[in-house]
Amino acid sequence: MDLHCEIVTPLQVIYDEPVGMVQVPGEKGSFTVLKGHAPVVSVLSEGTIRVIGKSGHEKLFKCKSGVVECKNNKMVILIHE
């Protein structure tokens, strides 16, 4: 099973695809999530979310604050843009 990433704002889902890697601005520092990552829940700080899709294409999303949960290769990121 691939790592699946969903990025949600208060208004809409802005990203919902399988990915190769996601890097997020955690409250205590940036961290990267790959397939098979241990379960994690973290508060996000202001910064940039970097997503590398399955094709290798990079997408960047601005984040003012938010929360991320990753469990069983499913990553849900709730952000304020």
Backbone bond lengths (Angstrom), bond angles and torsions (degrees), N, CA, C in turn:
res aa  C-N    CA-C-N  psi(-1)  N-CA   C-N-CA  omega(-1)  CA-C   N-CA-C  phi
1 M - - - 1.456 - - 1.531 109.40 -
2 D 1.317 115.68 133.47 1.463 121.99 178.27 1.526 110.78 -75.28
3 L 1.330 115.46 163.07 1.455 121.42 170.16 1.527 107.11 -76.86
4 H 1.317 116.63 128.47 1.463 121.06 -179.81 1.523 108.29 -113.45
5 C 1.327 116.96 133.64 1.460 122.22 -177.75 1.523 110.61 -120.89
6 E 1.322 114.41 131.62 1.462 121.38 175.24 1.529 107.23 -125.10
7 I 1.342 117.24 126.05 1.461 122.35 177.63 1.524 107.35 -115.05
8 V 1.341 114.95 124.03 1.457 121.38 -173.39 1.529 110.17 -125.18
9 T 1.338 116.09 133.93 1.469 122.46 172.79 1.530 106.69 -105.74
10 P 1.338 118.41 173.24 1.463 119.25 175.95 1.530 113.29 -60.67
11 L 1.327 117.04 -20.06 1.463 120.19 -176.74 1.521 114.97 -100.04
12 Q 1.337 117.18 -29.06 1.465 118.07 -173.49 1.529 112.47 -168.60
13 V 1.321 114.13 166.15 1.464 120.98 169.70 1.524 106.30 -82.82
14 I 1.348 117.80 122.03 1.466 119.86 -176.79 1.528 112.42 -104.36
15 Y 1.329 116.99 -10.76 1.470 119.82 177.94 1.514 107.59 -156.87
16 D 1.329 117.30 136.26 1.470 121.38 -178.95 1.523 108.22 -158.64
17 E 1.353 115.98 85.33 1.471 120.39 -175.29 1.525 111.28 -153.66
18 P 1.330 116.46 161.30 1.466 119.73 169.67 1.528 109.26 -69.14
19 V 1.325 116.37 144.79 1.460 120.87 -176.29 1.522 110.88 -135.34
20 G 1.331 114.52 165.88 1.452 120.64 174.22 1.518 111.81 -94.65
21 M 1.350 115.85 -31.43 1.453 121.18 -175.91 1.518 110.36 -163.68
22 V 1.344 116.32 147.09 1.462 121.44 174.74 1.524 107.74 -135.15
23 Q 1.332 116.44 132.50 1.456 121.77 176.00 1.526 107.39 -117.18
24 V 1.340 116.34 128.04 1.461 121.01 -176.57 1.527 110.95 -125.24
25 P 1.361 116.84 152.42 1.462 120.98 178.60 1.531 111.14 -85.70
26 G 1.315 117.12 82.83 1.458 121.48 179.69 1.513 111.69 -64.12
27 E 1.310 115.97 157.52 1.469 121.63 -178.65 1.533 111.64 -59.74
28 K 1.328 117.25 -31.47 1.467 121.02 -179.58 1.522 111.89 -107.24
29 G 1.332 116.06 18.94 1.455 121.28 178.18 1.513 111.75 128.93
30 S 1.297 114.74 156.98 1.462 121.86 -179.30 1.527 109.71 -67.13
31 F 1.346 116.46 142.81 1.453 119.65 174.28 1.523 110.52 -143.48
32 T 1.319 114.16 157.93 1.462 121.85 -175.43 1.523 110.00 -113.00
33 V 1.330 115.36 140.31 1.461 121.55 177.44 1.521 108.49 -117.86
34 L 1.326 115.49 129.10 1.463 123.71 176.31 1.522 108.71 -119.97
35 K 1.307 116.91 169.18 1.458 122.38 175.63 1.525 109.41 -52.90
36 G 1.324 116.70 135.36 1.454 121.37 178.43 1.520 114.42 85.38
37 H 1.335 117.87 7.29 1.473 121.87 -179.15 1.530 110.09 -61.41
38 A 1.314 116.03 145.79 1.462 121.28 175.55 1.530 109.39 -62.63
39 P 1.334 117.57 151.61 1.465 119.63 177.68 1.526 110.86 -56.67
40 V 1.322 115.81 139.32 1.462 121.10 -178.94 1.527 109.89 -150.90
41 V 1.335 115.11 144.58 1.462 123.04 170.03 1.515 105.41 -130.47
42 S 1.343 117.19 132.26 1.460 120.15 -176.99 1.519 110.80 -148.20
43 V 1.321 114.77 149.54 1.462 122.03 171.25 1.521 106.89 -83.38
44 L 1.333 116.52 141.56 1.460 121.18 179.34 1.523 111.00 -104.37
45 S 1.321 115.65 145.84 1.457 123.08 175.88 1.521 109.22 -101.15
46 E 1.317 115.75 176.49 1.460 119.98 176.73 1.525 109.02 -65.81
47 G 1.314 115.40 135.67 1.455 120.44 -179.94 1.515 111.01 165.53
48 T 1.316 115.08 -153.23 1.462 121.42 -176.74 1.524 110.13 -122.88
49 I 1.317 114.99 135.16 1.461 121.38 172.45 1.522 106.32 -94.01
50 R 1.318 116.48 126.68 1.466 122.13 -178.73 1.523 108.37 -111.87
51 V 1.324 115.73 121.57 1.462 121.81 -178.90 1.527 108.91 -117.89
52 I 1.329 115.89 128.09 1.460 121.18 173.05 1.529 106.54 -107.75
53 G 1.330 115.54 113.03 1.454 120.96 -178.46 1.520 112.35 -71.20
54 K 1.304 116.77 171.92 1.467 122.31 -179.95 1.528 111.64 -58.99
55 S 1.322 117.23 -29.51 1.471 121.18 -179.80 1.525 112.31 -82.64
56 G 1.357 117.14 -5.90 1.452 121.09 -177.92 1.518 113.40 94.32
57 H 1.324 117.04 -2.73 1.472 121.50 -179.78 1.527 109.77 -74.80
58 E 1.338 116.62 133.68 1.463 122.24 -179.26 1.521 111.29 -95.13
59 K 1.347 115.98 136.24 1.468 122.09 173.55 1.515 107.48 -127.24
60 L 1.334 116.03 141.29 1.457 122.10 179.83 1.526 109.52 -119.27
61 F 1.328 116.03 138.42 1.461 122.33 179.11 1.522 108.56 -130.25
62 K 1.331 117.37 129.53 1.461 121.82 176.91 1.525 109.77 -76.76
63 C 1.317 115.35 143.37 1.456 121.80 -177.61 1.521 109.16 -136.76
64 K 1.334 117.67 125.34 1.468 120.95 174.09 1.526 110.17 -87.29
65 S 1.332 115.86 -39.01 1.457 122.72 176.99 1.519 107.19 -166.48
66 G 1.314 115.90 169.32 1.446 118.39 178.54 1.515 113.17 166.72
67 V 1.327 114.23 -169.01 1.459 122.95 -179.46 1.521 107.55 -140.72
68 V 1.339 116.20 144.03 1.452 120.65 176.35 1.522 109.54 -128.29
69 E 1.324 115.41 141.31 1.466 121.36 172.80 1.521 107.56 -130.94
70 C 1.310 115.50 133.28 1.459 120.92 175.72 1.525 108.11 -130.25
71 K 1.339 115.37 127.07 1.454 120.96 -179.63 1.519 108.40 -157.89
72 N 1.325 116.92 133.46 1.473 121.92 177.43 1.528 112.45 54.39
73 N 1.336 116.97 44.17 1.472 123.36 178.71 1.526 113.90 61.77
74 K 1.320 116.91 24.99 1.471 121.57 173.68 1.522 107.27 -124.23
75 M 1.312 115.75 123.08 1.457 122.29 -177.19 1.521 108.65 -116.76
76 V 1.329 116.09 123.96 1.466 121.46 177.62 1.525 107.09 -118.64
77 I 1.333 116.20 125.19 1.452 122.35 -178.36 1.524 108.12 -120.25
78 L 1.325 116.20 117.95 1.462 122.46 178.47 1.523 106.70 -103.61
79 I 1.335 116.85 119.73 1.469 119.27 -174.68 1.521 112.65 -132.00
80 H 1.329 113.64 158.76 1.471 123.22 165.58 1.506 104.38 -106.39
81 E 1.326 117.01 125.19 1.465 121.88 -178.20 1.512 111.52 -79.72
